[in-house]
Amino acid sequence: MKIAISSVGSSMDSMLDVRFGRCKYFQIHDTDSGKVKVIENKGQLSGGGAGIAAAQQLINERIDIIITGSLGPNAFELINKAGIKAYKCEAMPINIVLEKFKNSKLEEIKVAGKAHHGM
């Protein structure tokens, strides 16, 4: 399983970024191989449609799970249509985020958050 986490940095000590479309990085944790891939979020510098760009980038990476603060309506729709599950988490170190996910302590995102329109 591949889990993407919106992050402010590239290490396990980095904090989860609650902004999906505007986060700096996505950390992709492969639970099968144990490998971690860190990619820069292509949506972060968009004038608009940051969530759409970020969602498409993760769809292209064949992600199974996304952990972030919230998803705007457009990103939520894309991710939902791709069959990717998303979970809500507040800002905390990535290693703790993964532990919470593993112990089923994160809430699934079942409805879109507010649109942010070029924040």
N, C-alpha and C positions, 0 to 999 in steps of 0.2 A: 504494500500500500504506500502511496506517495502523499505526504501531508505537506501542504504549503502554509507557511505562517508569515503574515505581514510583520516586518521587522525594521527597527531603526539601524541595525548593524548586522554584521556577518558572523558573530560568534554566538555560542550557546548562552553566554552571559548577557547578550544584547536584549533589549526590551521589545516586547511585542508592540507594534505600532497599531493603534486602534483605527487608523485611517487605512482603508483598503486601497483605493485608487491612487492615493498620494504617498503611500509608504515608500521608503527608500529602497528596501530590499524585500525579496521573498526568500525565505529559507525553505528548501525542499528536503524533507526528511524521508528517506526510503526505508520503511520498516523491514523490508525483506533483506536488503543488502547491508543496512546500517550506514549507508553513505549519506552525506549531506551535500547538497548543491545550493549555492547562493547565487541568485540572479538579481540584477538591478531591475527595478520596476520600470517598464517603459511608459507607464501611464503617469508617473510622477511629474513630468514636465509638460504634460498636455495642457493646452489652453482650455479644453473642454473634453468630455468623454474619457476622463482618466480611469474611471471604474470599468468602462467597456474595454479599454486597451489592456488594463491589468487582468481582467477576466479572460480575455482572448489569449493573452500570454500564458496563463496557467492552464487553459484548455489545451493549448499547443504542447505543453509540458506533460500532458496526460496525468494531471493531478486527480486524486480520489477524494481528498478532504482539504478544506481551507479553514484556517483558524485566523480570525481577525476581530476587530471591534464591531463593525457593522458593514452592511452592503447596501449601496444605493439601488434604486429600482432597476436600472438598466443592467448593472453587474449581476444583481440577484437573478434576473430573468435569464441571462446568458448561462450562468453557472447552474441554475436549476434545469434548464433545457439540456445541458451537457451531462446531467446526472451526477454532478459533484455535490457532496454534502458540505455545508458550511456550519461552523460553530463559533459562538460569541465568546470573547474573552477580554478582560481588561488588561491594561499595560502591566506586564510583569516579565521577569527573565524567561527566555525561550525554554530553558531546561525545565522550569516549573510549569509552563504552558503544556509541554509534552507529557509531563507527569499527570497533570489534571485530565488531559485527554485520555490517557491510558486508563485512568481510574474512573472514567465516565462522569467527570465532574464539570463538564462544559455543556452549555445549553445550545441545542441546534438552532440555527437561524432559519425560521420558517416563513418569515415575512420580511420584505425589504424595509430598509431604513429610509430616511429622508434623502432626497436628491441634494447634492452639494453645489452643482453648477459652477465649476471653475474656481473653487476655493483656493 
